[in-house]
Amino acid sequence: MIKTKDLGKTVSTSEGQLTILKGIDLEIKKSESVAIVGASGSGKTTLLSLLAGLDTPTAGQIFLGDYEITALDEEERARVRSELVGFVFQSFQLLASLSAIENVMLPSELRGDTGAEAKARELLERVELGHRTNHYPRQLSGGEQQRVAIARAFASSVDILFADEPTGNLDTTTGQHIIDLIFELNKEFGTTLVLVTHDQRLADRCDRTIHIASGEIINPEPAPAVVQGIVEGSAI
């Protein structure tokens, strides 16, 4: 579902070239959940942005599904993101001028999906916000805003969900509720889930963890045997 080959990212600064990522080789299987962890400045958020097609690398290749997104221009990458990718951000990224249900419906409407409103209402019920459909982000708590963002991500019926510190702005209790929701919905929808997090509870719920330090993967792990289609040494 996601694969990189010798991925690198270098930027120019006043002090010269700064290498953010180098030699990143990874593979994430369909329906697998993966946590990307590392200290601040390690390159994990940059890696997430590259994998999602929000940024472009200075070296290497990225494959999302059947697409090599590093060979596409911005318009083509945007089309692939619309088709395959959903997002949950630490800062929620809700549109202030839209109500909860309008925020959830937006990606589906932009793609021309049918039944966008019915699906949005169903998902808002699932995240316990059926009574808040017509409220605006300013009228919602941080945890409620994040639940709207989760509903929006899953309403798009995408194959891959990227989440950048989804519990980072939430208290412990609310954060745990958000974690439960993400994994409950992810199991139901069968998406491939890639998370950047400092929250060990969140990382522990994933199939595996990728550790980044100084722009490099420091503990390369194979995908779990069951995800690769191997159980007890025999091919499925």
N, C-alpha and C positions, 0 to 999 in steps of 0.2 A: 504493500500500500504506500509506504514512504521509504525512499532509499536515497542515500547520498554517497558520492564518490569523491574523496580527496577535497572536501569542501573547505574553503577559506574565505576570510573577510578581513581586508586591510583598509584602513582609512588614513587620510592625510591630516596631520595636525601641525600646529605651529612649531612643534619640536621634531617633525619628521613623520615617517610612516609608523602607524600603530597597528599591530596585528591583533585582531580580536578573536579570530578563530583560525585554526590551521589543521589540515589533514583529518577532517571529520569524516569518518566512514561509519555509517549506521544503517540499519534496516529495521523497520517497524512493520509488523504483519497486520493484516486486516483484523479488526476487532480487538487488537491488543491495546492495553492501557500502559502507558510509559510515563514515568516522572523524570524530568530533567532537573537536577539539583546541582548546587554549587554556590560558592561565596559570591557576594556582590562584586560585579566587575569580571566575573569568570567567563562571560560570553553566552550564558544560557538564554537570556532573552533575545539576543541577536540571533542565536541558532533557531529559536522558535519563529522569529520574524522571517528568516530565510526559508525555513521549511514550509511556512504558510504562503510564501510568495509575496509577502509584503515588502521585502527588501531583496536586493540582488547580491550575489557573492562576487568576489574578485577572482575566485578560482573554484574549480570543481563543478559537479553536476548534482542536480536535485530532481528526483522523480516523484510525482504524486499520481498514484494510480497508473494510468496508461500514458501520462504526459511527462515529458522532460521539461519542467518549467523554466530551467535555465536556458533553454533554446527559444523561449517565447518572448514577445515584446509585452509591454505593460497591458495593452488592451487584451491580448490573449491570456495573460496571467489572470487578469480580472475575471475573465470568463470562466477559467478553471476554478478560481476561488468561489465564484458564485455557484458553480456546479457541485463542488466537492467539499468545501470548507466552511466550518462555523467557528465562531470565536466567543470566548468568555474572558473578559478583562478584569483586572483588579479594580479599575476605576469605572466599571459598569458600561460606560460608553452608550448610555441611553440618550435619545434625542429629547431635549427638554420640552420641545413644543408638541410632542406626541404623547398620548395617553399610554398606559401600560399595554393595552391590547393593540394599539396602533404600532407601538415599538415592536411587539412580537410578530405582528403581521408583515412588517415592512420588507424583510428579505424575500419572503414568499411572494409578495405582491410585485416586487421588482422583477422576479423571475417569471411572473405570469402564471403562478400556480393557482389551481382552482381550489376552492374551499379554504382559503387562507384564514378567514375569520373564525370559522368553526374549529379549525385546528388550533388557532391561537387561544380560543376560549377553553378548549379541552386542556391544553398545556398549562394555562394559568390556574385552572382548577387543580391540576396535578401538583403544582408548586404552592398550593394553598393560598392563591391570590384571586380566586374567582370573584371575591367581593370587592376587589380593587381594580377591576378592569378599566374603569374610566378615570382613575387617578393618574396624575402626572408625576414624573420622577421627583419633583420637589416636595410632593406630598407623601413620599414613601421613605421608609427607613433604609439604611444601607443594606441590610439583609434582604429587605423586600425588593430593592433595586437589583440586587444580584440574582434573586429568583426570577425576576422579569428577564434579565439577561440570559439566564439558563434556558428559560422557556423559549426565548427568541432563537437561541442557538439550535435547539432540538426541533423547533417548528420548521426549520429549513430542510429537514430530512437529508442532511449531508452525510457523507461517508467518513469525514475526519473532523474531529472537534479539537481545537487548540485552546488551551486555557492558560492565561498568564497570571499567576498569583491570585487565583479566584477567591481565596479566603484572606488575602493580605490586609484588607480594610475592615475586617469583621472581628467581633469579639469571639472568644473561645466557643461559647454555646452556639451562637449563630453560625460560626464557621463550621462546626460539626454538622449542623443541619444542612448546610450547603454541600458539604462533602457527601453526605448520605444521598442527597437529591441527585448530584452529578452521577454517582455510580449506579443509583437505581435506574435513572433514565438511560444511562449509557448501556446498561445490561439489556434493557428492553429494546433499544433501537439498534444495538450491535455496531455502534460507531467505533472507529479507531480513535483513541483518546490520548492526546499528548499534553502533558502539564508541565509548566515551570512553577516550582514552588519552594518555599522555605518551610512549609508546614509538613512535619514528619508524618502526621496522621494521614495526610493526603497521599504522600509518597508510599506509605505502607499499604495503601489500598490498591496500588497499581500492580500489574503483573511483574514489572521490573523497574529498576531505577538506573538512569544514566548519570554518572557524575562528571561534571565539567570543572576543570581547573586550568587557569591561564590559557584558555582557548582550546584546550584539548580534552578528549575523553580519556579519563584515567582508569576506568574499569570496564573495558568493552565486554559486554555480555551477549551471548546468543539469545535469540527469542526463545521463550519457553517451549519445551518439546511439544506440548499439546497444541500450541499455536502453529508450530511448524508442520503439524500433521503427523507427529510421531508419538506413539504411546508404547511404552515398555519395549522400545527398540524396533517396533514394527511400523511400517508405513500404513497410514489409514487408507 
